[in-house]
Amino acid sequence: MVDSTHDQAADAAIQASVKLIGDVSAHAVQDMTERMASLVAESATRYFNGDTKAALAAQAVLLKQMANHGVVVDDGASQS
């Protein structure tokens, strides 16, 4: 749904730009829009990859601390 809304907004922006600057530059505007979308996606990927690594590192530290203090976690998976 978000992609559809984004696509519609992008299309509307491109169409408005075409009316203002003419058909010759329409491809340049579309190319620039696609490049910007790509850069945003790449930036988001880097951001979330960094957060994921930090979360996994924090979880590893917590599990190690729990193991050192003899904490036993029963997740219900080892039922007989």
KAKAFEN-V819799 format. One record per residue. N is the residue number from 1. RES is the residue in one small letter. PHI is phi in radians with two decimals (* if undefined). OMEGA is omega in whole degrees, 0 to 359 (none if undefined). Layout:
n->N res->RES phi->PHI omega->OMEGA
n->N res->RES phi->PHI omega->OMEGA
This chain:
n->1 res->m phi->* omega->180
n->2 res->v phi->-1.14 omega->179
n->3 res->d phi->-1.07 omega->180
n->4 res->s phi->-1.10 omega->179
n->5 res->t phi->-1.11 omega->179
n->6 res->h phi->-1.09 omega->180
n->7 res->d phi->-1.09 omega->180
n->8 res->q phi->-1.14 omega->179
n->9 res->a phi->-1.14 omega->179
n->10 res->a phi->-1.12 omega->179
n->11 res->d phi->-1.09 omega->179
n->12 res->a phi->-1.11 omega->179
n->13 res->a phi->-1.14 omega->179
n->14 res->i phi->-1.14 omega->180
n->15 res->q phi->-1.10 omega->178
n->16 res->a phi->-1.14 omega->179
n->17 res->s phi->-1.13 omega->180
n->18 res->v phi->-1.06 omega->179
n->19 res->k phi->-1.11 omega->182
n->20 res->l phi->-1.37 omega->188
n->21 res->i phi->-1.93 omega->175
n->22 res->g phi->1.71 omega->184
n->23 res->d phi->-1.17 omega->184
n->24 res->v phi->-1.08 omega->183
n->25 res->s phi->-1.58 omega->183
n->26 res->a phi->-1.04 omega->180
n->27 res->h phi->-1.16 omega->178
n->28 res->a phi->-1.13 omega->179
n->29 res->v phi->-1.14 omega->180
n->30 res->q phi->-1.11 omega->178
n->31 res->d phi->-1.06 omega->180
n->32 res->m phi->-1.14 omega->178
n->33 res->t phi->-1.10 omega->179
n->34 res->e phi->-1.14 omega->178
n->35 res->r phi->-1.13 omega->179
n->36 res->m phi->-1.11 omega->179
n->37 res->a phi->-1.08 omega->178
n->38 res->s phi->-1.12 omega->179
n->39 res->l phi->-1.13 omega->178
n->40 res->v phi->-1.12 omega->179
n->41 res->a phi->-1.09 omega->179
n->42 res->e phi->-1.12 omega->179
n->43 res->s phi->-1.10 omega->179
n->44 res->a phi->-1.11 omega->179
n->45 res->t phi->-1.07 omega->179
n->46 res->r phi->-1.09 omega->180
n->47 res->y phi->-1.07 omega->183
n->48 res->f phi->-1.24 omega->175
n->49 res->n phi->-1.09 omega->178
n->50 res->g phi->-1.12 omega->179
n->51 res->d phi->-1.12 omega->180
n->52 res->t phi->-1.09 omega->179
n->53 res->k phi->-1.09 omega->179
n->54 res->a phi->-1.13 omega->180
n->55 res->a phi->-1.14 omega->179
n->56 res->l phi->-1.16 omega->178
n->57 res->a phi->-1.12 omega->179
n->58 res->a phi->-1.11 omega->179
n->59 res->q phi->-1.13 omega->179
n->60 res->a phi->-1.09 omega->179
n->61 res->v phi->-1.11 omega->180
n->62 res->l phi->-1.07 omega->179
n->63 res->l phi->-1.10 omega->179
n->64 res->k phi->-1.14 omega->178
n->65 res->q phi->-1.11 omega->179
n->66 res->m phi->-1.12 omega->179
n->67 res->a phi->-1.14 omega->180
n->68 res->n phi->-1.17 omega->181
n->69 res->h phi->-1.74 omega->176
n->70 res->g phi->1.26 omega->179
n->71 res->v phi->-1.36 omega->178
n->72 res->v phi->-1.92 omega->179
n->73 res->v phi->-1.88 omega->178
n->74 res->d phi->-1.75 omega->181
n->75 res->d phi->-1.59 omega->178
n->76 res->g phi->1.44 omega->183
n->77 res->a phi->-1.34 omega->184
n->78 res->s phi->-1.80 omega->179
n->79 res->q phi->-1.48 omega->180
n->80 res->s phi->-1.79 omega->none
